[in-house]
Amino acid sequence: MSQYPKYEKYAKRSKQEKPGLYGRLTNFLQNTKRIIKVANKPKRKDYFLVFKICVIGLVLLGVVSYVIQLIFNVAMPIGK
């Protein structure tokens, strides 16, 4: 006899029936309640950090696009 566990135990689809609408709704509400308990409001410092990261990203994107536009205008002038 093998000492390995039965693989049916680990199958993604079990032989049990799927929960009904009521079961899914209660499961959703329990998960929502758990998430709200764990979640906390970000501090001002966190908001400022995200703001700085976004501003740096926008500036870098603008600089890169400006350099690309400058290169194409110098390399391939139009109308001359």
HTML snippet that shows the backbone in 3Dmol.js (N, CA, C, O; Angstrom):
<script src="https://3Dmol.org/build/3Dmol-min.js"></script>
<div id="view" style="width:600px;height:400px;position:relative"></div>
<script>
const pdb = `
ATOM      1  N   MET A   1       0.834  -1.175   0.000  1.00  0.00           N
ATOM      2  CA  MET A   1       0.000   0.000   0.000  1.00  0.00           C
ATOM      3  C   MET A   1       0.887   1.250   0.000  1.00  0.00           C
ATOM      4  O   MET A   1       1.894   1.300   0.706  1.00  0.00           O
ATOM      5  N   SER A   2       0.517   2.232  -0.775  1.00  0.00           N
ATOM      6  CA  SER A   2       1.302   3.457  -0.911  1.00  0.00           C
ATOM      7  C   SER A   2       1.079   4.389   0.278  1.00  0.00           C
ATOM      8  O   SER A   2      -0.011   4.462   0.846  1.00  0.00           O
ATOM      9  N   GLN A   3       2.157   5.104   0.637  1.00  0.00           N
ATOM     10  CA  GLN A   3       2.043   6.040   1.738  1.00  0.00           C
ATOM     11  C   GLN A   3       1.690   7.449   1.266  1.00  0.00           C
ATOM     12  O   GLN A   3       1.482   8.345   2.084  1.00  0.00           O
ATOM     13  N   TYR A   4       1.622   7.644  -0.037  1.00  0.00           N
ATOM     14  CA  TYR A   4       1.308   8.958  -0.580  1.00  0.00           C
ATOM     15  C   TYR A   4      -0.173   9.265  -0.389  1.00  0.00           C
ATOM     16  O   TYR A   4      -1.011   8.365  -0.434  1.00  0.00           O
ATOM     17  N   PRO A   5      -0.494  10.558  -0.172  1.00  0.00           N
ATOM     18  CA  PRO A   5      -1.919  10.904   0.000  1.00  0.00           C
ATOM     19  C   PRO A   5      -2.672  10.751  -1.311  1.00  0.00           C
ATOM     20  O   PRO A   5      -2.088  10.748  -2.395  1.00  0.00           O
ATOM     21  N   LYS A   6      -3.930  10.629  -1.183  1.00  0.00           N
ATOM     22  CA  LYS A   6      -4.780  10.508  -2.372  1.00  0.00           C
ATOM     23  C   LYS A   6      -4.807  11.839  -3.106  1.00  0.00           C
ATOM     24  O   LYS A   6      -4.970  12.888  -2.483  1.00  0.00           O
ATOM     25  N   TYR A   7      -4.648  11.805  -4.420  1.00  0.00           N
ATOM     26  CA  TYR A   7      -4.604  13.036  -5.203  1.00  0.00           C
ATOM     27  C   TYR A   7      -5.973  13.674  -5.362  1.00  0.00           C
ATOM     28  O   TYR A   7      -6.068  14.873  -5.627  1.00  0.00           O
ATOM     29  N   GLU A   8      -7.022  12.902  -5.205  1.00  0.00           N
ATOM     30  CA  GLU A   8      -8.358  13.475  -5.320  1.00  0.00           C
ATOM     31  C   GLU A   8      -8.588  14.536  -4.249  1.00  0.00           C
ATOM     32  O   GLU A   8      -9.394  15.450  -4.421  1.00  0.00           O
ATOM     33  N   LYS A   9      -7.866  14.395  -3.147  1.00  0.00           N
ATOM     34  CA  LYS A   9      -8.016  15.344  -2.053  1.00  0.00           C
ATOM     35  C   LYS A   9      -7.547  16.743  -2.461  1.00  0.00           C
ATOM     36  O   LYS A   9      -8.055  17.747  -1.962  1.00  0.00           O
ATOM     37  N   TYR A  10      -6.568  16.794  -3.376  1.00  0.00           N
ATOM     38  CA  TYR A  10      -5.981  18.067  -3.771  1.00  0.00           C
ATOM     39  C   TYR A  10      -6.508  18.589  -5.108  1.00  0.00           C
ATOM     40  O   TYR A  10      -6.017  19.599  -5.612  1.00  0.00           O
ATOM     41  N   ALA A  11      -7.474  17.932  -5.668  1.00  0.00           N
ATOM     42  CA  ALA A  11      -8.012  18.359  -6.952  1.00  0.00           C
ATOM     43  C   ALA A  11      -8.717  19.700  -6.802  1.00  0.00           C
ATOM     44  O   ALA A  11      -9.312  19.992  -5.765  1.00  0.00           O
ATOM     45  N   LYS A  12      -8.640  20.511  -7.858  1.00  0.00           N
ATOM     46  CA  LYS A  12      -9.272  21.830  -7.801  1.00  0.00           C
ATOM     47  C   LYS A  12     -10.785  21.708  -7.724  1.00  0.00           C
ATOM     48  O   LYS A  12     -11.441  22.446  -6.988  1.00  0.00           O
ATOM     49  N   ARG A  13     -11.317  20.798  -8.466  1.00  0.00           N
ATOM     50  CA  ARG A  13     -12.768  20.605  -8.440  1.00  0.00           C
ATOM     51  C   ARG A  13     -13.087  19.445  -7.508  1.00  0.00           C
ATOM     52  O   ARG A  13     -12.737  18.295  -7.773  1.00  0.00           O
ATOM     53  N   SER A  14     -13.728  19.761  -6.461  1.00  0.00           N
ATOM     54  CA  SER A  14     -14.106  18.698  -5.541  1.00  0.00           C
ATOM     55  C   SER A  14     -15.463  18.133  -5.967  1.00  0.00           C
ATOM     56  O   SER A  14     -16.158  18.696  -6.813  1.00  0.00           O
ATOM     57  N   LYS A  15     -15.806  17.016  -5.360  1.00  0.00           N
ATOM     58  CA  LYS A  15     -17.075  16.383  -5.704  1.00  0.00           C
ATOM     59  C   LYS A  15     -18.250  17.044  -4.994  1.00  0.00           C
ATOM     60  O   LYS A  15     -19.406  16.677  -5.204  1.00  0.00           O
ATOM     61  N   GLN A  16     -17.936  18.030  -4.146  1.00  0.00           N
ATOM     62  CA  GLN A  16     -19.000  18.729  -3.442  1.00  0.00           C
ATOM     63  C   GLN A  16     -19.709  19.664  -4.413  1.00  0.00           C
ATOM     64  O   GLN A  16     -19.140  20.096  -5.416  1.00  0.00           O
ATOM     65  N   GLU A  17     -20.941  19.961  -4.097  1.00  0.00           N
ATOM     66  CA  GLU A  17     -21.702  20.890  -4.927  1.00  0.00           C
ATOM     67  C   GLU A  17     -21.222  22.312  -4.695  1.00  0.00           C
ATOM     68  O   GLU A  17     -20.725  22.644  -3.619  1.00  0.00           O
ATOM     69  N   LYS A  18     -21.375  23.141  -5.705  1.00  0.00           N
ATOM     70  CA  LYS A  18     -21.025  24.545  -5.560  1.00  0.00           C
ATOM     71  C   LYS A  18     -22.035  25.203  -4.626  1.00  0.00           C
ATOM     72  O   LYS A  18     -23.205  24.822  -4.599  1.00  0.00           O
ATOM     73  N   PRO A  19     -21.577  26.194  -3.857  1.00  0.00           N
ATOM     74  CA  PRO A  19     -22.537  26.862  -2.966  1.00  0.00           C
ATOM     75  C   PRO A  19     -23.572  27.639  -3.775  1.00  0.00           C
ATOM     76  O   PRO A  19     -23.291  28.114  -4.875  1.00  0.00           O
ATOM     77  N   GLY A  20     -24.739  27.754  -3.225  1.00  0.00           N
ATOM     78  CA  GLY A  20     -25.808  28.481  -3.891  1.00  0.00           C
ATOM     79  C   GLY A  20     -25.621  29.978  -3.764  1.00  0.00           C
ATOM     80  O   GLY A  20     -24.589  30.452  -3.291  1.00  0.00           O
ATOM     81  N   LEU A  21     -26.614  30.704  -4.186  1.00  0.00           N
ATOM     82  CA  LEU A  21     -26.563  32.159  -4.154  1.00  0.00           C
ATOM     83  C   LEU A  21     -26.400  32.667  -2.723  1.00  0.00           C
ATOM     84  O   LEU A  21     -25.603  33.570  -2.467  1.00  0.00           O
ATOM     85  N   TYR A  22     -27.151  32.089  -1.800  1.00  0.00           N
ATOM     86  CA  TYR A  22     -27.058  32.517  -0.400  1.00  0.00           C
ATOM     87  C   TYR A  22     -25.656  32.255   0.166  1.00  0.00           C
ATOM     88  O   TYR A  22     -25.100  33.102   0.865  1.00  0.00           O
ATOM     89  N   GLY A  23     -25.099  31.107  -0.130  1.00  0.00           N
ATOM     90  CA  GLY A  23     -23.763  30.768   0.356  1.00  0.00           C
ATOM     91  C   GLY A  23     -22.701  31.685  -0.210  1.00  0.00           C
ATOM     92  O   GLY A  23     -21.797  32.121   0.503  1.00  0.00           O
ATOM     93  N   ARG A  24     -22.813  31.974  -1.494  1.00  0.00           N
ATOM     94  CA  ARG A  24     -21.837  32.883  -2.106  1.00  0.00           C
ATOM     95  C   ARG A  24     -21.975  34.296  -1.544  1.00  0.00           C
ATOM     96  O   ARG A  24     -20.974  34.977  -1.320  1.00  0.00           O
ATOM     97  N   LEU A  25     -23.199  34.733  -1.320  1.00  0.00           N
ATOM     98  CA  LEU A  25     -23.429  36.074  -0.779  1.00  0.00           C
ATOM     99  C   LEU A  25     -22.886  36.192   0.641  1.00  0.00           C
ATOM    100  O   LEU A  25     -22.235  37.184   0.970  1.00  0.00           O
ATOM    101  N   THR A  26     -23.141  35.203   1.480  1.00  0.00           N
ATOM    102  CA  THR A  26     -22.620  35.257   2.845  1.00  0.00           C
ATOM    103  C   THR A  26     -21.096  35.182   2.846  1.00  0.00           C
ATOM    104  O   THR A  26     -20.448  35.856   3.647  1.00  0.00           O
ATOM    105  N   ASN A  27     -20.518  34.374   1.963  1.00  0.00           N
ATOM    106  CA  ASN A  27     -19.064  34.292   1.864  1.00  0.00           C
ATOM    107  C   ASN A  27     -18.483  35.641   1.442  1.00  0.00           C
ATOM    108  O   ASN A  27     -17.469  36.081   1.983  1.00  0.00           O
ATOM    109  N   PHE A  28     -19.130  36.293   0.475  1.00  0.00           N
ATOM    110  CA  PHE A  28     -18.678  37.612   0.026  1.00  0.00           C
ATOM    111  C   PHE A  28     -18.753  38.632   1.160  1.00  0.00           C
ATOM    112  O   PHE A  28     -17.822  39.415   1.352  1.00  0.00           O
ATOM    113  N   LEU A  29     -19.841  38.626   1.904  1.00  0.00           N
ATOM    114  CA  LEU A  29     -20.002  39.578   3.005  1.00  0.00           C
ATOM    115  C   LEU A  29     -18.981  39.327   4.121  1.00  0.00           C
ATOM    116  O   LEU A  29     -18.474  40.276   4.718  1.00  0.00           O
ATOM    117  N   GLN A  30     -18.684  38.070   4.400  1.00  0.00           N
ATOM    118  CA  GLN A  30     -17.674  37.750   5.409  1.00  0.00           C
ATOM    119  C   GLN A  30     -16.297  38.234   4.960  1.00  0.00           C
ATOM    120  O   GLN A  30     -15.547  38.806   5.750  1.00  0.00           O
ATOM    121  N   ASN A  31     -15.971  38.004   3.693  1.00  0.00           N
ATOM    122  CA  ASN A  31     -14.683  38.463   3.176  1.00  0.00           C
ATOM    123  C   ASN A  31     -14.599  39.988   3.188  1.00  0.00           C
ATOM    124  O   ASN A  31     -13.555  40.549   3.520  1.00  0.00           O
ATOM    125  N   THR A  32     -15.682  40.652   2.831  1.00  0.00           N
ATOM    126  CA  THR A  32     -15.712  42.114   2.832  1.00  0.00           C
ATOM    127  C   THR A  32     -15.505  42.645   4.245  1.00  0.00           C
ATOM    128  O   THR A  32     -14.741  43.589   4.452  1.00  0.00           O
ATOM    129  N   LYS A  33     -16.180  42.045   5.209  1.00  0.00           N
ATOM    130  CA  LYS A  33     -16.051  42.456   6.606  1.00  0.00           C
ATOM    131  C   LYS A  33     -14.613  42.275   7.090  1.00  0.00           C
ATOM    132  O   LYS A  33     -14.085  43.131   7.800  1.00  0.00           O
ATOM    133  N   ARG A  34     -13.982  41.172   6.712  1.00  0.00           N
ATOM    134  CA  ARG A  34     -12.600  40.914   7.108  1.00  0.00           C
ATOM    135  C   ARG A  34     -11.648  41.935   6.500  1.00  0.00           C
ATOM    136  O   ARG A  34     -10.731  42.402   7.176  1.00  0.00           O
ATOM    137  N   ILE A  35     -11.850  42.285   5.241  1.00  0.00           N
ATOM    138  CA  ILE A  35     -10.984  43.257   4.569  1.00  0.00           C
ATOM    139  C   ILE A  35     -11.138  44.638   5.196  1.00  0.00           C
ATOM    140  O   ILE A  35     -10.148  45.345   5.385  1.00  0.00           O
ATOM    141  N   ILE A  36     -12.364  45.029   5.518  1.00  0.00           N
ATOM    142  CA  ILE A  36     -12.588  46.346   6.118  1.00  0.00           C
ATOM    143  C   ILE A  36     -11.957  46.418   7.507  1.00  0.00           C
ATOM    144  O   ILE A  36     -11.461  47.472   7.903  1.00  0.00           O
ATOM    145  N   LYS A  37     -11.968  45.312   8.249  1.00  0.00           N
ATOM    146  CA  LYS A  37     -11.320  45.299   9.555  1.00  0.00           C
ATOM    147  C   LYS A  37      -9.814  45.487   9.438  1.00  0.00           C
ATOM    148  O   LYS A  37      -9.203  46.188  10.244  1.00  0.00           O
ATOM    149  N   VAL A  38      -9.219  44.855   8.428  1.00  0.00           N
ATOM    150  CA  VAL A  38      -7.765  44.884   8.276  1.00  0.00           C
ATOM    151  C   VAL A  38      -7.294  46.201   7.661  1.00  0.00           C
ATOM    152  O   VAL A  38      -6.213  46.687   7.992  1.00  0.00           O
ATOM    153  N   ALA A  39      -8.085  46.767   6.785  1.00  0.00           N
ATOM    154  CA  ALA A  39      -7.680  47.975   6.057  1.00  0.00           C
ATOM    155  C   ALA A  39      -7.603  49.175   6.992  1.00  0.00           C
ATOM    156  O   ALA A  39      -8.340  49.278   7.972  1.00  0.00           O
ATOM    157  N   ASN A  40      -6.681  50.082   6.655  1.00  0.00           N
ATOM    158  CA  ASN A  40      -6.591  51.325   7.418  1.00  0.00           C
ATOM    159  C   ASN A  40      -6.413  52.485   6.440  1.00  0.00           C
ATOM    160  O   ASN A  40      -5.978  52.300   5.303  1.00  0.00           O
ATOM    161  N   LYS A  41      -6.751  53.656   6.899  1.00  0.00           N
ATOM    162  CA  LYS A  41      -6.669  54.845   6.062  1.00  0.00           C
ATOM    163  C   LYS A  41      -5.205  55.263   5.932  1.00  0.00           C
ATOM    164  O   LYS A  41      -4.491  55.330   6.933  1.00  0.00           O
ATOM    165  N   PRO A  42      -4.749  55.548   4.699  1.00  0.00           N
ATOM    166  CA  PRO A  42      -3.355  55.965   4.535  1.00  0.00           C
ATOM    167  C   PRO A  42      -3.100  57.309   5.213  1.00  0.00           C
ATOM    168  O   PRO A  42      -3.984  58.162   5.292  1.00  0.00           O
ATOM    169  N   LYS A  43      -1.895  57.474   5.690  1.00  0.00           N
ATOM    170  CA  LYS A  43      -1.494  58.716   6.339  1.00  0.00           C
ATOM    171  C   LYS A  43      -1.147  59.757   5.278  1.00  0.00           C
ATOM    172  O   LYS A  43      -1.015  59.438   4.097  1.00  0.00           O
ATOM    173  N   ARG A  44      -1.004  60.990   5.713  1.00  0.00           N
ATOM    174  CA  ARG A  44      -0.652  62.086   4.812  1.00  0.00           C
ATOM    175  C   ARG A  44       0.694  61.823   4.140  1.00  0.00           C
ATOM    176  O   ARG A  44       0.890  62.153   2.971  1.00  0.00           O
ATOM    177  N   LYS A  45       1.610  61.230   4.887  1.00  0.00           N
ATOM    178  CA  LYS A  45       2.941  60.909   4.373  1.00  0.00           C
ATOM    179  C   LYS A  45       2.845  59.940   3.190  1.00  0.00           C
ATOM    180  O   LYS A  45       3.562  60.096   2.202  1.00  0.00           O
ATOM    181  N   ASP A  46       1.965  58.945   3.289  1.00  0.00           N
ATOM    182  CA  ASP A  46       1.788  57.970   2.208  1.00  0.00           C
ATOM    183  C   ASP A  46       1.228  58.632   0.952  1.00  0.00           C
ATOM    184  O   ASP A  46       1.687  58.356  -0.157  1.00  0.00           O
ATOM    185  N   TYR A  47       0.233  59.507   1.127  1.00  0.00           N
ATOM    186  CA  TYR A  47      -0.320  60.221  -0.023  1.00  0.00           C
ATOM    187  C   TYR A  47       0.746  61.075  -0.706  1.00  0.00           C
ATOM    188  O   TYR A  47       0.824  61.117  -1.934  1.00  0.00           O
ATOM    189  N   PHE A  48       1.566  61.753   0.098  1.00  0.00           N
ATOM    190  CA  PHE A  48       2.602  62.607  -0.464  1.00  0.00           C
ATOM    191  C   PHE A  48       3.643  61.782  -1.212  1.00  0.00           C
ATOM    192  O   PHE A  48       4.155  62.222  -2.241  1.00  0.00           O
ATOM    193  N   LEU A  49       3.960  60.599  -0.710  1.00  0.00           N
ATOM    194  CA  LEU A  49       4.910  59.719  -1.394  1.00  0.00           C
ATOM    195  C   LEU A  49       4.376  59.289  -2.759  1.00  0.00           C
ATOM    196  O   LEU A  49       5.110  59.314  -3.746  1.00  0.00           O
ATOM    197  N   VAL A  50       3.121  58.902  -2.821  1.00  0.00           N
ATOM    198  CA  VAL A  50       2.507  58.509  -4.097  1.00  0.00           C
ATOM    199  C   VAL A  50       2.474  59.700  -5.047  1.00  0.00           C
ATOM    200  O   VAL A  50       2.727  59.544  -6.242  1.00  0.00           O
ATOM    201  N   PHE A  51       2.166  60.883  -4.532  1.00  0.00           N
ATOM    202  CA  PHE A  51       2.142  62.092  -5.349  1.00  0.00           C
ATOM    203  C   PHE A  51       3.520  62.371  -5.941  1.00  0.00           C
ATOM    204  O   PHE A  51       3.637  62.686  -7.125  1.00  0.00           O
ATOM    205  N   LYS A  52       4.569  62.253  -5.116  1.00  0.00           N
ATOM    206  CA  LYS A  52       5.931  62.492  -5.605  1.00  0.00           C
ATOM    207  C   LYS A  52       6.319  61.482  -6.692  1.00  0.00           C
ATOM    208  O   LYS A  52       6.934  61.852  -7.692  1.00  0.00           O
ATOM    209  N   ILE A  53       5.964  60.224  -6.498  1.00  0.00           N
ATOM    210  CA  ILE A  53       6.286  59.198  -7.489  1.00  0.00           C
ATOM    211  C   ILE A  53       5.581  59.492  -8.803  1.00  0.00           C
ATOM    212  O   ILE A  53       6.182  59.350  -9.868  1.00  0.00           O
ATOM    213  N   CYS A  54       4.317  59.899  -8.748  1.00  0.00           N
ATOM    214  CA  CYS A  54       3.569  60.224  -9.970  1.00  0.00           C
ATOM    215  C   CYS A  54       4.168  61.432 -10.675  1.00  0.00           C
ATOM    216  O   CYS A  54       4.294  61.430 -11.900  1.00  0.00           O
ATOM    217  N   VAL A  55       4.534  62.452  -9.932  1.00  0.00           N
ATOM    218  CA  VAL A  55       5.119  63.662 -10.532  1.00  0.00           C
ATOM    219  C   VAL A  55       6.458  63.324 -11.188  1.00  0.00           C
ATOM    220  O   VAL A  55       6.736  63.776 -12.298  1.00  0.00           O
ATOM    221  N   ILE A  56       7.280  62.536 -10.510  1.00  0.00           N
ATOM    222  CA  ILE A  56       8.567  62.145 -11.096  1.00  0.00           C
ATOM    223  C   ILE A  56       8.344  61.356 -12.382  1.00  0.00           C
ATOM    224  O   ILE A  56       9.056  61.565 -13.364  1.00  0.00           O
ATOM    225  N   GLY A  57       7.373  60.458 -12.389  1.00  0.00           N
ATOM    226  CA  GLY A  57       7.057  59.685 -13.600  1.00  0.00           C
ATOM    227  C   GLY A  57       6.601  60.570 -14.742  1.00  0.00           C
ATOM    228  O   GLY A  57       7.024  60.382 -15.883  1.00  0.00           O
ATOM    229  N   LEU A  58       5.736  61.540 -14.448  1.00  0.00           N
ATOM    230  CA  LEU A  58       5.255  62.452 -15.483  1.00  0.00           C
ATOM    231  C   LEU A  58       6.388  63.309 -16.044  1.00  0.00           C
ATOM    232  O   LEU A  58       6.462  63.530 -17.252  1.00  0.00           O
ATOM    233  N   VAL A  59       7.267  63.789 -15.169  1.00  0.00           N
ATOM    234  CA  VAL A  59       8.389  64.610 -15.625  1.00  0.00           C
ATOM    235  C   VAL A  59       9.329  63.782 -16.496  1.00  0.00           C
ATOM    236  O   VAL A  59       9.767  64.248 -17.549  1.00  0.00           O
ATOM    237  N   LEU A  60       9.641  62.565 -16.070  1.00  0.00           N
ATOM    238  CA  LEU A  60      10.519  61.708 -16.873  1.00  0.00           C
ATOM    239  C   LEU A  60       9.903  61.394 -18.234  1.00  0.00           C
ATOM    240  O   LEU A  60      10.599  61.399 -19.249  1.00  0.00           O
ATOM    241  N   LEU A  61       8.623  61.125 -18.254  1.00  0.00           N
ATOM    242  CA  LEU A  61       7.939  60.852 -19.517  1.00  0.00           C
ATOM    243  C   LEU A  61       7.979  62.073 -20.423  1.00  0.00           C
ATOM    244  O   LEU A  61       8.201  61.936 -21.626  1.00  0.00           O
ATOM    245  N   GLY A  62       7.770  63.255 -19.876  1.00  0.00           N
ATOM    246  CA  GLY A  62       7.845  64.484 -20.660  1.00  0.00           C
ATOM    247  C   GLY A  62       9.240  64.736 -21.197  1.00  0.00           C
ATOM    248  O   GLY A  62       9.390  65.137 -22.351  1.00  0.00           O
ATOM    249  N   VAL A  63      10.266  64.509 -20.383  1.00  0.00           N
ATOM    250  CA  VAL A  63      11.644  64.718 -20.830  1.00  0.00           C
ATOM    251  C   VAL A  63      11.994  63.744 -21.951  1.00  0.00           C
ATOM    252  O   VAL A  63      12.600  64.137 -22.949  1.00  0.00           O
ATOM    253  N   VAL A  64      11.621  62.494 -21.793  1.00  0.00           N
ATOM    254  CA  VAL A  64      11.921  61.505 -22.832  1.00  0.00           C
ATOM    255  C   VAL A  64      11.215  61.865 -24.132  1.00  0.00           C
ATOM    256  O   VAL A  64      11.822  61.791 -25.201  1.00  0.00           O
ATOM    257  N   SER A  65       9.949  62.251 -24.062  1.00  0.00           N
ATOM    258  CA  SER A  65       9.228  62.598 -25.288  1.00  0.00           C
ATOM    259  C   SER A  65       9.806  63.862 -25.923  1.00  0.00           C
ATOM    260  O   SER A  65       9.843  63.964 -27.149  1.00  0.00           O
ATOM    261  N   TYR A  66      10.259  64.827 -25.117  1.00  0.00           N
ATOM    262  CA  TYR A  66      10.862  66.045 -25.656  1.00  0.00           C
ATOM    263  C   TYR A  66      12.177  65.723 -26.369  1.00  0.00           C
ATOM    264  O   TYR A  66      12.444  66.245 -27.452  1.00  0.00           O
ATOM    265  N   VAL A  67      12.985  64.875 -25.768  1.00  0.00           N
ATOM    266  CA  VAL A  67      14.265  64.499 -26.384  1.00  0.00           C
ATOM    267  C   VAL A  67      14.022  63.754 -27.690  1.00  0.00           C
ATOM    268  O   VAL A  67      14.717  64.003 -28.675  1.00  0.00           O
ATOM    269  N   ILE A  68      13.066  62.859 -27.718  1.00  0.00           N
ATOM    270  CA  ILE A  68      12.761  62.127 -28.958  1.00  0.00           C
ATOM    271  C   ILE A  68      12.283  63.097 -30.023  1.00  0.00           C
ATOM    272  O   ILE A  68      12.715  63.001 -31.172  1.00  0.00           O
ATOM    273  N   GLN A  69      11.407  64.027 -29.678  1.00  0.00           N
ATOM    274  CA  GLN A  69      10.920  65.012 -30.638  1.00  0.00           C
ATOM    275  C   GLN A  69      12.065  65.891 -31.128  1.00  0.00           C
ATOM    276  O   GLN A  69      12.124  66.206 -32.317  1.00  0.00           O
ATOM    277  N   LEU A  70      12.959  66.288 -30.259  1.00  0.00           N
ATOM    278  CA  LEU A  70      14.106  67.111 -30.636  1.00  0.00           C
ATOM    279  C   LEU A  70      15.029  66.362 -31.591  1.00  0.00           C
ATOM    280  O   LEU A  70      15.516  66.932 -32.567  1.00  0.00           O
ATOM    281  N   ILE A  71      15.264  65.099 -31.309  1.00  0.00           N
ATOM    282  CA  ILE A  71      16.124  64.288 -32.198  1.00  0.00           C
ATOM    283  C   ILE A  71      15.499  64.179 -33.575  1.00  0.00           C
ATOM    284  O   ILE A  71      16.202  64.346 -34.572  1.00  0.00           O
ATOM    285  N   PHE A  72      14.220  63.908 -33.668  1.00  0.00           N
ATOM    286  CA  PHE A  72      13.584  63.771 -34.979  1.00  0.00           C
ATOM    287  C   PHE A  72      13.530  65.110 -35.719  1.00  0.00           C
ATOM    288  O   PHE A  72      13.639  65.127 -36.945  1.00  0.00           O
ATOM    289  N   ASN A  73      13.367  66.213 -35.020  1.00  0.00           N
ATOM    290  CA  ASN A  73      13.348  67.503 -35.691  1.00  0.00           C
ATOM    291  C   ASN A  73      14.726  67.885 -36.216  1.00  0.00           C
ATOM    292  O   ASN A  73      14.830  68.513 -37.269  1.00  0.00           O
ATOM    293  N   VAL A  74      15.776  67.520 -35.506  1.00  0.00           N
ATOM    294  CA  VAL A  74      17.144  67.821 -35.965  1.00  0.00           C
ATOM    295  C   VAL A  74      17.549  66.850 -37.059  1.00  0.00           C
ATOM    296  O   VAL A  74      18.153  67.255 -38.052  1.00  0.00           O
ATOM    297  N   ALA A  75      17.224  65.566 -36.893  1.00  0.00           N
ATOM    298  CA  ALA A  75      17.655  64.557 -37.857  1.00  0.00           C
ATOM    299  C   ALA A  75      16.880  64.629 -39.162  1.00  0.00           C
ATOM    300  O   ALA A  75      17.451  64.407 -40.230  1.00  0.00           O
ATOM    301  N   MET A  76      15.594  64.935 -39.095  1.00  0.00           N
ATOM    302  CA  MET A  76      14.766  64.980 -40.305  1.00  0.00           C
ATOM    303  C   MET A  76      13.947  66.265 -40.329  1.00  0.00           C
ATOM    304  O   MET A  76      12.750  66.241 -40.044  1.00  0.00           O
ATOM    305  N   PRO A  77      14.577  67.381 -40.665  1.00  0.00           N
ATOM    306  CA  PRO A  77      13.813  68.626 -40.730  1.00  0.00           C
ATOM    307  C   PRO A  77      12.790  68.578 -41.869  1.00  0.00           C
ATOM    308  O   PRO A  77      13.064  68.051 -42.948  1.00  0.00           O
ATOM    309  N   ILE A  78      11.626  69.129 -41.608  1.00  0.00           N
ATOM    310  CA  ILE A  78      10.553  69.112 -42.585  1.00  0.00           C
ATOM    311  C   ILE A  78      10.508  70.455 -43.300  1.00  0.00           C
ATOM    312  O   ILE A  78      10.526  71.509 -42.665  1.00  0.00           O
ATOM    313  N   GLY A  79      10.447  70.404 -44.638  1.00  0.00           N
ATOM    314  CA  GLY A  79      10.239  71.617 -45.434  1.00  0.00           C
ATOM    315  C   GLY A  79      11.479  72.398 -45.771  1.00  0.00           C
ATOM    316  O   GLY A  79      11.339  73.520 -46.256  1.00  0.00           O
ATOM    317  N   LYS A  80      12.667  71.914 -45.561  1.00  0.00           N
ATOM    318  CA  LYS A  80      13.859  72.662 -45.913  1.00  0.00           C
ATOM    319  C   LYS A  80      14.553  72.066 -47.084  1.00  0.00           C
ATOM    320  O   LYS A  80      15.585  72.578 -47.516  1.00  0.00           O
TER     321      LYS A  80
END
`;
const viewer = $3Dmol.createViewer("view");
viewer.addModel(pdb, "pdb");
viewer.setStyle({}, {cartoon: {color: "spectrum"}});
viewer.zoomTo();
viewer.render();
</script>
